[in-house]
Amino acid sequence: MRFKVLYFVFSLLIILPGLYYLLTSGLKLGIDFTGGALIEYKFNKNISIEELKQAITKDGVEVGGISLTDSKTYIIRTKPIEQAKINSLKVNLSSKFGNVEERRVENVGPVIGSELKQKATLALILSSLAIVLYIAFSFRKIPKPESSLRFGIAAVVALIHDILVVVGIFAILGKYWGVEIDTLFVTALLTIVGFSVHDTIVVFDRIRENLTKNIGKKFIDVANISVVQTLGRSLNTSLTVIFVLLALLLFGGETIKWFVFALLVGIISGTYSSIFNATALLVWWEEKLGH
């Protein structure tokens, strides 16, 4: 913990480039945010979603997502396209996959509208406040002069760090590689929030236990002991998740590629921030204001 300032500097160096592109260019929004066309086709033979997506993309149509229904039809979400392009697409798919039955074609609005974005933001703010209050209540019996409220605030700061890392990286990917965000990206962020808090609580709970056992010791020494004791568990838990995500990234296909990548970045960031941001911030805060 004596290197805590270096950890803060490292985190800033990671976050600032992404934050710059987030403020200047923003995120590249997918069809789920912008709306587009919805086309439903039925084929005479089974076709993989990945194979169908590649065929449509080669025809110059941007695909937001493809899903297979119980009636064996394919629902395709695309960027807004003209009727002439839809007719051309049907002809090209017929030549590649055989007879194509067009079930419906309609323009659709964004799945994630402005109202839903506002509600999601409000939910995140309220959940962060709830986390602070819950941790403050759970840690209320820690020896004074340490403050349980600081534990909650430090956990939320680590959570915000992880969100900014992921969002910033996707702002850069959107700027230079055209990577779009969709509903799966939002799902990944929510998963990362849960994982980040969970990992931080493991470290904080050990600090709470050690504070009662080592009354009179400096807070930085108790924090160091706690980090060392939980480091193996934190790394082992995270590595098992990371190995699975790496396998999915390599073999899971294009459909979930960026969803898995977002999770991978978030899990790595969450593991780092729970030790080197949340705990370090707690130590710094206790040293500056605790006494």
Helices and strands as residue ranges (DSSP letters): H 4-24, H 31-34, E 36-43, H 49-58, E 63-68, E 73-78, H 83-97, E 100-108, H 114-138, H 148-177, H 183-213, H 219-251, H 257-273, I 274-279, H 280-289
